[in-house]
Every structure is written in structure tokens, then in C-alpha cells.
Amino acid sequence: MSEMAAHPTTPDGRYFLVRGRLWRCSNPALPAETRSALVAELMAARRAVRAAKGEPTALADARRRVDRAKTALGERGPVWWQDGAPDFNRHMARNSPYADWFRQIERSPP
């Protein structure tokens, strides 16, 4: 496990698993300083989303900030791997090429 300590990560390190769904991990090739700055921006943008509820313009701006940060981290947008493999972000693991791995995870004790 790497991306999220509480969530299993696929053997190739591309996704972590939450309630059976695959979520793309951040690009592991990002320099630590860059990653840290982007995570700080992402957290600030998420706080701005929470603070902007009821204000449509501010909410849209805050959501754009979240999207930009997640894209820069590699969690959205073009994939960060170079082998041409398709993206299974937000797919159910049982319906993906990770299905065998997922079945093993399901059978493993927590």
C-alpha cells in the first residue's frame, strides 16, 4: 500500500481501492517538493469548495482549482504511465483487468 495507507494499491501502483472502486494514484515520478505543493493546493481548494456552498461562482472557481490540482498530480487527465495501458480510474475493480487481484484482496483478512 502506498497512496493511501488504509487502502490497498494495485500491484502496478496505478490505483488504490475504495469500496471496490479503482481510483488513480498520484504520479510517483513527481518530485517531492512539487507533490507537496500540489497536495497543499488541493487541500486548500477542497476547503474553498466547502466554504463556497451556496455561492455558485465561488463554488465553480473552487472546483476548478480542485480539478487543476488533481490533474497536475496525475489523478485526472492524461495517464502518467507510458506503456499505453488504458485508464480504469473510477471503474469497479471486479470489472477490470484487476479482477483477479481484487478477488484476492476480498478474501484476505483486514
PyMOL commands that place a pseudoatom at each C-alpha (Angstrom):
pseudoatom trace, name=CA, resn=MET, resi=1, chain=A, elem=C, hetatm=0, pos=[0.000, 0.000, 0.000]
pseudoatom trace, name=CA, resn=SER, resi=2, chain=A, elem=C, hetatm=0, pos=[1.359, 3.362, -0.912]
pseudoatom trace, name=CA, resn=GLU, resi=3, chain=A, elem=C, hetatm=0, pos=[-1.098, 6.093, -1.937]
pseudoatom trace, name=CA, resn=MET, resi=4, chain=A, elem=C, hetatm=0, pos=[-3.453, 5.724, 0.985]
pseudoatom trace, name=CA, resn=ALA, resi=5, chain=A, elem=C, hetatm=0, pos=[-2.241, 3.658, 3.950]
pseudoatom trace, name=CA, resn=ALA, resi=6, chain=A, elem=C, hetatm=0, pos=[-5.780, 2.425, 4.652]
pseudoatom trace, name=CA, resn=HIS, resi=7, chain=A, elem=C, hetatm=0, pos=[-6.468, 1.380, 1.062]
pseudoatom trace, name=CA, resn=PRO, resi=8, chain=A, elem=C, hetatm=0, pos=[-4.863, -1.410, -0.956]
pseudoatom trace, name=CA, resn=THR, resi=9, chain=A, elem=C, hetatm=0, pos=[-2.892, -0.347, -4.008]
pseudoatom trace, name=CA, resn=THR, resi=10, chain=A, elem=C, hetatm=0, pos=[-2.833, -2.355, -7.234]
pseudoatom trace, name=CA, resn=PRO, resi=11, chain=A, elem=C, hetatm=0, pos=[0.386, -4.295, -7.843]
pseudoatom trace, name=CA, resn=ASP, resi=12, chain=A, elem=C, hetatm=0, pos=[1.418, -1.857, -10.594]
pseudoatom trace, name=CA, resn=GLY, resi=13, chain=A, elem=C, hetatm=0, pos=[0.898, 1.136, -8.267]
pseudoatom trace, name=CA, resn=ARG, resi=14, chain=A, elem=C, hetatm=0, pos=[-1.544, 2.869, -10.587]
pseudoatom trace, name=CA, resn=TYR, resi=15, chain=A, elem=C, hetatm=0, pos=[-4.695, 2.703, -8.456]
pseudoatom trace, name=CA, resn=PHE, resi=16, chain=A, elem=C, hetatm=0, pos=[-5.854, 2.408, -4.888]
pseudoatom trace, name=CA, resn=LEU, resi=17, chain=A, elem=C, hetatm=0, pos=[-9.082, 0.669, -3.959]
pseudoatom trace, name=CA, resn=VAL, resi=18, chain=A, elem=C, hetatm=0, pos=[-12.033, 2.166, -2.070]
pseudoatom trace, name=CA, resn=ARG, resi=19, chain=A, elem=C, hetatm=0, pos=[-15.229, 0.123, -1.654]
pseudoatom trace, name=CA, resn=GLY, resi=20, chain=A, elem=C, hetatm=0, pos=[-14.387, -1.964, -4.719]
pseudoatom trace, name=CA, resn=ARG, resi=21, chain=A, elem=C, hetatm=0, pos=[-13.682, 1.011, -6.985]
pseudoatom trace, name=CA, resn=LEU, resi=22, chain=A, elem=C, hetatm=0, pos=[-10.296, 1.903, -8.508]
pseudoatom trace, name=CA, resn=TRP, resi=23, chain=A, elem=C, hetatm=0, pos=[-9.004, 5.455, -8.006]
pseudoatom trace, name=CA, resn=ARG, resi=24, chain=A, elem=C, hetatm=0, pos=[-5.898, 6.654, -9.828]
pseudoatom trace, name=CA, resn=CYS, resi=25, chain=A, elem=C, hetatm=0, pos=[-2.848, 7.279, -7.667]
pseudoatom trace, name=CA, resn=SER, resi=26, chain=A, elem=C, hetatm=0, pos=[-0.718, 10.380, -7.987]
pseudoatom trace, name=CA, resn=ASN, resi=27, chain=A, elem=C, hetatm=0, pos=[2.217, 10.247, -10.356]
pseudoatom trace, name=CA, resn=PRO, resi=28, chain=A, elem=C, hetatm=0, pos=[5.084, 8.671, -8.373]
pseudoatom trace, name=CA, resn=ALA, resi=29, chain=A, elem=C, hetatm=0, pos=[7.631, 10.448, -10.605]
pseudoatom trace, name=CA, resn=LEU, resi=30, chain=A, elem=C, hetatm=0, pos=[6.663, 13.885, -9.284]
pseudoatom trace, name=CA, resn=PRO, resi=31, chain=A, elem=C, hetatm=0, pos=[9.456, 15.481, -7.258]
pseudoatom trace, name=CA, resn=ALA, resi=32, chain=A, elem=C, hetatm=0, pos=[8.637, 15.547, -3.531]
pseudoatom trace, name=CA, resn=GLU, resi=33, chain=A, elem=C, hetatm=0, pos=[8.555, 19.353, -3.405]
pseudoatom trace, name=CA, resn=THR, resi=34, chain=A, elem=C, hetatm=0, pos=[6.179, 19.550, -6.363]
pseudoatom trace, name=CA, resn=ARG, resi=35, chain=A, elem=C, hetatm=0, pos=[3.935, 16.850, -4.931]
pseudoatom trace, name=CA, resn=SER, resi=36, chain=A, elem=C, hetatm=0, pos=[3.851, 18.577, -1.540]
pseudoatom trace, name=CA, resn=ALA, resi=37, chain=A, elem=C, hetatm=0, pos=[2.918, 21.937, -3.093]
pseudoatom trace, name=CA, resn=LEU, resi=38, chain=A, elem=C, hetatm=0, pos=[0.193, 20.333, -5.218]
pseudoatom trace, name=CA, resn=VAL, resi=39, chain=A, elem=C, hetatm=0, pos=[-1.272, 18.448, -2.258]
pseudoatom trace, name=CA, resn=ALA, resi=40, chain=A, elem=C, hetatm=0, pos=[-1.313, 21.690, -0.245]
pseudoatom trace, name=CA, resn=GLU, resi=41, chain=A, elem=C, hetatm=0, pos=[-3.138, 23.417, -3.122]
pseudoatom trace, name=CA, resn=LEU, resi=42, chain=A, elem=C, hetatm=0, pos=[-5.576, 20.523, -3.393]
pseudoatom trace, name=CA, resn=MET, resi=43, chain=A, elem=C, hetatm=0, pos=[-6.397, 20.693, 0.314]
pseudoatom trace, name=CA, resn=ALA, resi=44, chain=A, elem=C, hetatm=0, pos=[-6.842, 24.484, 0.134]
pseudoatom trace, name=CA, resn=ALA, resi=45, chain=A, elem=C, hetatm=0, pos=[-9.091, 24.092, -2.908]
pseudoatom trace, name=CA, resn=ARG, resi=46, chain=A, elem=C, hetatm=0, pos=[-11.199, 21.471, -1.101]
pseudoatom trace, name=CA, resn=ARG, resi=47, chain=A, elem=C, hetatm=0, pos=[-11.591, 23.843, 1.848]
pseudoatom trace, name=CA, resn=ALA, resi=48, chain=A, elem=C, hetatm=0, pos=[-12.646, 26.544, -0.632]
pseudoatom trace, name=CA, resn=VAL, resi=49, chain=A, elem=C, hetatm=0, pos=[-15.296, 24.185, -2.045]
pseudoatom trace, name=CA, resn=ARG, resi=50, chain=A, elem=C, hetatm=0, pos=[-16.687, 23.637, 1.435]
pseudoatom trace, name=CA, resn=ALA, resi=51, chain=A, elem=C, hetatm=0, pos=[-16.649, 27.377, 2.191]
pseudoatom trace, name=CA, resn=ALA, resi=52, chain=A, elem=C, hetatm=0, pos=[-18.306, 28.293, -1.136]
pseudoatom trace, name=CA, resn=LYS, resi=53, chain=A, elem=C, hetatm=0, pos=[-21.504, 26.281, -0.705]
pseudoatom trace, name=CA, resn=GLY, resi=54, chain=A, elem=C, hetatm=0, pos=[-24.417, 28.479, -1.741]
pseudoatom trace, name=CA, resn=GLU, resi=55, chain=A, elem=C, hetatm=0, pos=[-22.199, 30.770, -3.824]
pseudoatom trace, name=CA, resn=PRO, resi=56, chain=A, elem=C, hetatm=0, pos=[-22.296, 29.402, -7.389]
pseudoatom trace, name=CA, resn=THR, resi=57, chain=A, elem=C, hetatm=0, pos=[-19.414, 31.468, -8.806]
pseudoatom trace, name=CA, resn=ALA, resi=58, chain=A, elem=C, hetatm=0, pos=[-17.083, 30.807, -5.865]
pseudoatom trace, name=CA, resn=LEU, resi=59, chain=A, elem=C, hetatm=0, pos=[-18.035, 27.126, -5.890]
pseudoatom trace, name=CA, resn=ALA, resi=60, chain=A, elem=C, hetatm=0, pos=[-17.263, 26.785, -9.601]
pseudoatom trace, name=CA, resn=ASP, resi=61, chain=A, elem=C, hetatm=0, pos=[-13.904, 28.517, -9.101]
pseudoatom trace, name=CA, resn=ALA, resi=62, chain=A, elem=C, hetatm=0, pos=[-13.029, 26.270, -6.165]
pseudoatom trace, name=CA, resn=ARG, resi=63, chain=A, elem=C, hetatm=0, pos=[-13.983, 23.138, -8.094]
pseudoatom trace, name=CA, resn=ARG, resi=64, chain=A, elem=C, hetatm=0, pos=[-11.777, 24.259, -10.983]
pseudoatom trace, name=CA, resn=ARG, resi=65, chain=A, elem=C, hetatm=0, pos=[-8.890, 24.615, -8.502]
pseudoatom trace, name=CA, resn=VAL, resi=66, chain=A, elem=C, hetatm=0, pos=[-9.514, 21.069, -7.265]
pseudoatom trace, name=CA, resn=ASP, resi=67, chain=A, elem=C, hetatm=0, pos=[-9.543, 19.774, -10.824]
pseudoatom trace, name=CA, resn=ARG, resi=68, chain=A, elem=C, hetatm=0, pos=[-6.314, 21.598, -11.738]
pseudoatom trace, name=CA, resn=ALA, resi=69, chain=A, elem=C, hetatm=0, pos=[-4.526, 20.241, -8.664]
pseudoatom trace, name=CA, resn=LYS, resi=70, chain=A, elem=C, hetatm=0, pos=[-5.740, 16.671, -9.228]
pseudoatom trace, name=CA, resn=THR, resi=71, chain=A, elem=C, hetatm=0, pos=[-4.760, 16.867, -12.900]
pseudoatom trace, name=CA, resn=ALA, resi=72, chain=A, elem=C, hetatm=0, pos=[-1.288, 18.186, -12.014]
pseudoatom trace, name=CA, resn=LEU, resi=73, chain=A, elem=C, hetatm=0, pos=[-0.898, 15.331, -9.512]
pseudoatom trace, name=CA, resn=GLY, resi=74, chain=A, elem=C, hetatm=0, pos=[-1.784, 12.850, -12.255]
pseudoatom trace, name=CA, resn=GLU, resi=75, chain=A, elem=C, hetatm=0, pos=[-5.007, 11.697, -10.598]
pseudoatom trace, name=CA, resn=ARG, resi=76, chain=A, elem=C, hetatm=0, pos=[-7.074, 13.062, -13.504]
pseudoatom trace, name=CA, resn=GLY, resi=77, chain=A, elem=C, hetatm=0, pos=[-6.408, 13.892, -17.113]
pseudoatom trace, name=CA, resn=PRO, resi=78, chain=A, elem=C, hetatm=0, pos=[-3.794, 12.071, -19.177]
pseudoatom trace, name=CA, resn=VAL, resi=79, chain=A, elem=C, hetatm=0, pos=[-2.347, 8.984, -17.535]
pseudoatom trace, name=CA, resn=TRP, resi=80, chain=A, elem=C, hetatm=0, pos=[1.163, 9.234, -16.107]
pseudoatom trace, name=CA, resn=TRP, resi=81, chain=A, elem=C, hetatm=0, pos=[2.339, 5.794, -17.212]
pseudoatom trace, name=CA, resn=GLN, resi=82, chain=A, elem=C, hetatm=0, pos=[3.989, 5.329, -20.584]
pseudoatom trace, name=CA, resn=ASP, resi=83, chain=A, elem=C, hetatm=0, pos=[3.131, 1.760, -21.623]
pseudoatom trace, name=CA, resn=GLY, resi=84, chain=A, elem=C, hetatm=0, pos=[-0.116, 2.605, -23.422]
pseudoatom trace, name=CA, resn=ALA, resi=85, chain=A, elem=C, hetatm=0, pos=[-2.330, 0.773, -20.911]
pseudoatom trace, name=CA, resn=PRO, resi=86, chain=A, elem=C, hetatm=0, pos=[-5.869, 2.188, -20.693]
pseudoatom trace, name=CA, resn=ASP, resi=87, chain=A, elem=C, hetatm=0, pos=[-7.130, 4.107, -17.696]
pseudoatom trace, name=CA, resn=PHE, resi=88, chain=A, elem=C, hetatm=0, pos=[-9.522, 2.320, -15.330]
pseudoatom trace, name=CA, resn=ASN, resi=89, chain=A, elem=C, hetatm=0, pos=[-9.958, 5.244, -12.939]
pseudoatom trace, name=CA, resn=ARG, resi=90, chain=A, elem=C, hetatm=0, pos=[-13.346, 5.057, -11.168]
pseudoatom trace, name=CA, resn=HIS, resi=91, chain=A, elem=C, hetatm=0, pos=[-14.070, 1.594, -12.605]
pseudoatom trace, name=CA, resn=MET, resi=92, chain=A, elem=C, hetatm=0, pos=[-15.223, -1.215, -10.377]
pseudoatom trace, name=CA, resn=ALA, resi=93, chain=A, elem=C, hetatm=0, pos=[-12.211, -3.469, -9.832]
pseudoatom trace, name=CA, resn=ARG, resi=94, chain=A, elem=C, hetatm=0, pos=[-14.274, -6.617, -10.416]
pseudoatom trace, name=CA, resn=ASN, resi=95, chain=A, elem=C, hetatm=0, pos=[-14.999, -5.401, -13.976]
pseudoatom trace, name=CA, resn=SER, resi=96, chain=A, elem=C, hetatm=0, pos=[-11.417, -4.528, -14.836]
pseudoatom trace, name=CA, resn=PRO, resi=97, chain=A, elem=C, hetatm=0, pos=[-8.139, -6.259, -15.634]
pseudoatom trace, name=CA, resn=TYR, resi=98, chain=A, elem=C, hetatm=0, pos=[-7.539, -6.098, -11.855]
pseudoatom trace, name=CA, resn=ALA, resi=99, chain=A, elem=C, hetatm=0, pos=[-10.419, -8.510, -11.142]
pseudoatom trace, name=CA, resn=ASP, resi=100, chain=A, elem=C, hetatm=0, pos=[-8.178, -11.431, -10.090]
pseudoatom trace, name=CA, resn=TRP, resi=101, chain=A, elem=C, hetatm=0, pos=[-6.169, -9.172, -7.776]
pseudoatom trace, name=CA, resn=PHE, resi=102, chain=A, elem=C, hetatm=0, pos=[-9.414, -7.768, -6.349]
pseudoatom trace, name=CA, resn=ARG, resi=103, chain=A, elem=C, hetatm=0, pos=[-10.753, -11.252, -5.593]
pseudoatom trace, name=CA, resn=GLN, resi=104, chain=A, elem=C, hetatm=0, pos=[-7.551, -11.986, -3.670]
pseudoatom trace, name=CA, resn=ILE, resi=105, chain=A, elem=C, hetatm=0, pos=[-7.939, -8.737, -1.713]
pseudoatom trace, name=CA, resn=GLU, resi=106, chain=A, elem=C, hetatm=0, pos=[-11.575, -9.567, -0.904]
pseudoatom trace, name=CA, resn=ARG, resi=107, chain=A, elem=C, hetatm=0, pos=[-10.556, -12.958, 0.515]
pseudoatom trace, name=CA, resn=SER, resi=108, chain=A, elem=C, hetatm=0, pos=[-7.691, -11.537, 2.594]
pseudoatom trace, name=CA, resn=PRO, resi=109, chain=A, elem=C, hetatm=0, pos=[-8.349, -10.696, 6.230]
pseudoatom trace, name=CA, resn=PRO, resi=110, chain=A, elem=C, hetatm=0, pos=[-8.209, -6.955, 7.012]
for i in range(1, 110): cmd.bond("trace and resi %d" % i, "trace and resi %d" % (i + 1))
show_as sticks, trace
zoom trace
